[in-house]
Amino acid sequence: MKLNLLAVGVHPDDVELGCGGTILSHLQMGHKVGIIDLTQGELGSRGSGPLRLQEAEEAGEILGVQARENLGLADGFFENNKESQLKVIQAIRKYQPDIILCNAPSDRHPDHGRAAKLVADAAFLSGLLRIETFDENGNTQAHWRPQVVYHYIQAIFIKPDLVVDISEFMDKKMDSVLAYRSQFYNPSSSEPDTFISSPEFLEMVKARSIEFGTIIGARYGEGFIANRYVGVKNLFDLM
């Protein structure tokens, strides 16, 4: 399936938190969107890998994405090496996205930055003809390089290069986030408290969206970092 946009997160719920509103807005515009989770998040203090897979499936249904899969890399211990790169390259060539959204290049969780570099490297290598990969049926995949990789901003504030207006999608974004019932605030839960399980964390998610929205004169926004240059002949093309 050819996708226009592929969102990648190292842990289930990264995509929903970082760019769920952007996914919803682009689906409404008629684009085909998919999600790749690199790991099951099996090292998390709450829930379990299999449970988070179920929650990811439910969150994907809430968003309405055309595809979602998990690459099964080792949470906490995956490396940006040939083995991991080839798995990501296979996924990129399978879906042939024009745009990739992925983790922040620097963040509180060390997996986030490592995943950001892994995905960006794989996106470039995916365009090299001499790297051979195969689909599920053993057929050689065509090489493919996305036009751009954008990094969504996560726990640590980073000044965005661009902001997407998600004002009309904020409520549904939060519905997709709360599909991860094992991870976020639940006063009846007996599981350990974590950074993301407090009610203040969910308030921060909304506050960050308000902050980014304010930058562009919108109610809510999602910020991204762009490792690229934009070339124009007419400055009015940027308006």
C-alpha positions in Angstrom: 0.0 0.0 0.0 1.4 3.4 -1.1 1.2 5.9 1.8 1.5 9.6 1.7 2.7 9.9 5.3 4.3 7.4 7.6 4.5 8.2 11.3 7.1 6.2 13.3 7.4 5.9 17.0 9.9 3.9 19.1 7.2 3.1 21.7 3.4 2.6 21.2 1.8 6.0 22.2 4.8 8.1 20.9 3.0 8.8 17.6 -0.3 9.7 19.3 1.3 12.1 21.7 3.7 13.7 19.2 1.7 13.9 16.0 -1.8 12.4 16.5 -3.4 15.7 15.5 -1.3 16.0 12.4 -2.3 12.5 11.4 -5.9 13.3 11.8 -5.7 16.5 9.8 -4.0 14.9 6.9 -6.4 12.0 6.9 -9.2 14.5 6.6 -7.4 16.0 3.6 -7.5 12.6 1.9 -4.0 11.5 2.5 -3.2 7.9 3.2 -1.4 7.6 6.6 0.2 4.7 8.4 2.0 4.1 11.7 5.1 2.0 12.5 6.0 1.3 16.1 9.6 0.1 16.5 9.2 -1.7 19.8 6.3 -2.9 22.0 7.5 -0.7 24.9 8.0 -3.9 26.9 10.3 -2.3 29.4 7.7 0.2 30.6 6.9 0.1 34.3 3.2 -0.2 33.6 1.3 -2.6 31.4 3.1 -5.2 29.1 4.2 -5.6 25.6 1.2 -7.6 24.5 -1.2 -5.2 26.2 0.4 -2.2 24.6 0.0 -3.9 21.2 -3.7 -4.2 21.9 -3.9 -0.5 23.0 -2.0 0.5 19.8 -4.5 -1.3 17.7 -7.3 0.5 19.4 -5.6 3.9 19.1 -5.0 3.3 15.4 -8.7 2.6 14.9 -9.6 5.8 16.7 -7.2 7.8 14.4 -8.4 5.9 11.3 -5.0 5.1 9.8 -4.8 2.8 6.8 -2.0 0.7 8.3 -0.2 0.0 11.5 2.5 -2.5 12.4 5.2 -3.2 15.0 8.8 -4.1 14.0 9.6 -5.9 17.2 12.9 -4.2 18.0 14.2 -4.6 21.6 12.9 -1.8 23.8 15.8 0.0 25.4 18.5 -2.1 23.7 17.9 -1.7 20.0 20.8 -0.1 18.1 21.2 2.1 15.1 23.0 -0.7 13.3 22.6 -2.7 10.0 20.1 -5.1 11.4 17.7 -2.4 12.7 18.2 -0.2 9.6 17.3 -3.0 7.3 14.0 -3.6 9.2 13.1 0.1 8.9 14.2 0.2 5.2 11.9 -2.7 4.5 9.0 -0.8 6.1 9.8 2.4 4.2 10.0 0.5 0.9 6.8 -1.4 1.7 4.7 1.8 2.2 6.7 4.3 0.0 5.8 7.4 2.0 6.5 10.9 0.7 6.8 12.2 4.3 8.1 10.5 7.5 7.3 11.8 11.0 9.5 10.3 13.8 10.8 10.8 17.3 12.5 13.9 18.6 16.3 13.9 18.0 16.9 14.7 21.7 14.5 14.0 24.6 14.1 12.7 28.2 14.0 9.1 27.1 17.2 7.9 25.4 15.3 5.6 23.0 13.7 8.7 21.4 16.9 10.3 20.1 18.4 6.9 19.1 15.2 6.1 17.2 15.2 9.5 15.5 18.7 8.9 14.1 17.8 5.3 13.1 14.8 6.3 11.1 16.5 9.3 9.5 19.5 7.1 8.4 17.2 4.4 7.1 15.1 6.9 5.1 18.3 7.9 3.3 19.6 4.4 2.9 16.3 3.2 1.6 16.9 5.2 -1.6 20.1 3.3 -2.4 19.7 0.8 -5.2 22.4 -1.5 -4.1 20.8 -2.2 -0.7 18.7 -5.3 -1.3 15.6 -6.0 0.8 12.6 -8.3 0.3 8.9 -8.2 1.0 6.8 -10.8 2.9 6.6 -13.0 -0.2 10.4 -12.9 -0.9 10.2 -10.5 -3.8 12.9 -7.8 -4.1 11.7 -4.4 -3.0 12.1 -1.3 -5.1 14.4 1.4 -3.6 12.5 4.4 -2.2 13.5 7.6 -0.5 11.0 9.8 1.2 11.1 13.5 0.3 11.5 14.7 3.9 11.8 13.5 7.5 10.2 15.6 10.2 10.8 15.1 14.0 7.9 15.7 16.3 8.6 17.3 19.7 8.1 15.3 22.8 8.7 15.8 26.6 11.7 18.2 26.4 10.8 21.6 24.7 12.5 22.2 21.4 11.9 25.3 19.3 9.9 24.1 16.3 10.8 24.8 12.7 7.1 24.4 11.7 3.8 24.0 13.4 0.7 22.2 12.2 -2.7 23.6 13.2 -4.6 20.7 14.9 -7.3 22.9 16.5 -10.3 20.8 15.3 -8.6 17.5 16.0 -7.3 18.0 19.6 -10.2 16.1 21.3 -9.8 13.1 19.0 -6.0 13.1 19.4 -6.5 12.9 23.2 -9.0 10.0 22.7 -6.3 8.1 20.9 -3.8 8.9 23.6 -6.1 7.6 26.3 -6.5 4.3 24.4 -3.3 3.5 26.3 -5.1 2.9 29.5 -2.2 1.1 31.0 0.1 4.1 30.6 -1.7 7.2 31.6 -3.5 8.6 34.7 -5.9 6.1 36.3 -6.7 6.8 40.0 -7.8 3.2 40.4 -4.6 1.6 39.0 -2.3 -0.2 41.4 0.7 -0.1 39.0 3.8 2.0 39.8 3.6 5.8 39.2 5.7 7.0 36.3 6.5 10.2 34.5 3.6 9.9 32.1 1.0 8.4 34.5 0.4 11.6 36.5 -2.6 13.9 35.6 -0.1 16.7 35.2 1.5 14.9 32.2 -1.8 15.0 30.3 -2.2 18.7 31.2 1.4 19.2 29.8 0.4 17.6 26.5 -2.5 20.0 26.1 -0.5 23.0 27.3 2.3 22.2 24.8 -0.3 22.1 22.0 -1.7 25.4 23.2 1.8 26.9 23.3 2.6 25.8 19.7 -0.9 26.8 18.5 -0.3 30.3 19.9 2.8 30.7 17.8 0.7 30.4 14.6 -2.5 32.0 15.8 -4.4 28.8 16.3 -5.9 27.2 19.4 -3.8 24.0 19.2 -0.7 23.0 17.3 1.9 20.3 17.0 5.6 21.3 16.4 8.2 19.7 14.2 11.9 20.0 13.5 12.9 20.0 9.9 16.4 19.0 8.9 16.1 20.5 5.5 16.3 23.8 3.5 13.3 25.3 1.8 14.1 26.9 -1.6 11.7 29.3 -3.2 11.8 32.0 -5.9 8.9 33.9 -4.4 8.6 34.7 -0.7 4.8 34.8 -1.1 4.9 31.0 -1.7 5.6 30.7 2.1 2.4 32.5 3.1 
